């Protein structure tokens, strides 16, 4: 990783504190377990808004987490609509598993100081 990559706060890499908060940004999506459906967006949003100033790695990873969770939210809405033709049930289950696994991968990468990019992500927040 070099200093020109997004999310790097210095040529050496993000600090331990930045990495920890970036992990929290990704894992905050599990707030959806407490506040069904909207928590997946609210969790990362709150952490990102609180910690993005002065921590470029957290700003980058928080924005990435927000975009991914918004993408999952929209995909979930599509699955709910498709429940009328029954395929939505299977798609929603697959989407939930995908969201869970990829969020864990992102948190692990962030803890290593890697600016993770989700494989499927609408760039809604620039």
QUIFEN-V327559 format. One record per residue. RES is the residue in three letters. SS is DSSP state (2 for helix, 1 for strand, 0 for the rest). BURIAL is # if it has 24 or more other C-alpha atoms within 12 Angstrom, else .. D_FIRST is the distance of its C-alpha to the first C-alpha in whole Angstrom. Layout:
# QUIFEN-V327559
RES|SS|BURIAL|D_FIRST + RES|SS|BURIAL|D_FIRST
This chain:
# QUIFEN-V327559
UNK|0|.|0 + UNK|0|.|4 + UNK|0|.|7 + UNK|0|.|8 + UNK|0|.|7 + UNK|0|#|10 + UNK|0|#|10 + UNK|0|#|8 + UNK|0|#|11 + UNK|0|.|11 + UNK|0|.|9 + UNK|0|.|9 + UNK|0|#|8 + UNK|0|#|11 + UNK|0|#|14 + UNK|2|.|16 + UNK|2|.|18 + UNK|2|#|16 + UNK|2|#|15 + UNK|2|#|18 + UNK|2|#|19 + UNK|2|#|17 + UNK|2|#|18 + UNK|2|#|22 + UNK|2|#|21 + UNK|2|#|20 + UNK|2|#|23 + UNK|2|#|25 + UNK|2|#|26 + UNK|2|#|28 + UNK|2|#|31 + UNK|2|.|32 + UNK|2|.|34 + UNK|0|.|36 + UNK|0|.|36 + UNK|0|.|36 + UNK|0|#|35 + UNK|0|#|34 + UNK|2|#|32 + UNK|2|#|29 + UNK|2|#|29 + UNK|2|#|30 + UNK|2|#|28 + UNK|2|#|25 + UNK|2|#|26 + UNK|2|#|28 + UNK|2|#|25 + UNK|2|#|23 + UNK|2|.|26 + UNK|2|.|26 + UNK|2|#|23 + UNK|0|#|21 + UNK|0|.|22 + UNK|0|.|20 + UNK|0|#|17 + UNK|2|#|15 + UNK|2|#|13 + UNK|2|#|16 + UNK|2|#|17 + UNK|2|#|15 + UNK|2|#|15 + UNK|2|#|19 + UNK|2|#|19 + UNK|2|#|18 + UNK|2|#|20 + UNK|2|#|23 + UNK|2|#|22 + UNK|2|#|22 + UNK|2|#|25 + UNK|2|#|27 + UNK|2|#|27 + UNK|2|#|28 + UNK|2|#|31 + UNK|2|.|32 + UNK|2|#|32 + UNK|2|#|34 + UNK|2|.|36 + UNK|2|.|37 + UNK|2|#|37 + UNK|2|.|40 + UNK|2|.|42 + UNK|2|.|41 + UNK|2|.|43 + UNK|2|.|46 + UNK|2|.|46 + UNK|0|.|45 + UNK|2|.|42 + UNK|2|.|40 + UNK|2|.|40 + UNK|2|.|38 + UNK|2|#|36 + UNK|2|#|35 + UNK|2|.|35 + UNK|2|.|32 + UNK|2|#|31 + UNK|2|#|31 + UNK|2|.|30 + UNK|2|.|27 + UNK|2|#|26 + UNK|2|#|26 + UNK|2|.|24 + UNK|2|#|21 + UNK|2|#|21 + UNK|2|#|21 + UNK|2|#|18 + UNK|2|#|16 + UNK|2|#|17 + UNK|2|.|16 + UNK|2|.|13 + UNK|2|#|13 + UNK|2|#|14 + UNK|0|.|11 + UNK|0|#|9 + UNK|0|#|8 + UNK|0|#|9 + UNK|0|#|11 + UNK|0|#|14 + UNK|0|#|17 + UNK|0|.|19 + UNK|0|.|22 + UNK|0|#|22 + UNK|0|.|24 + UNK|0|.|22 + UNK|0|.|25 + UNK|0|.|24 + UNK|0|.|22
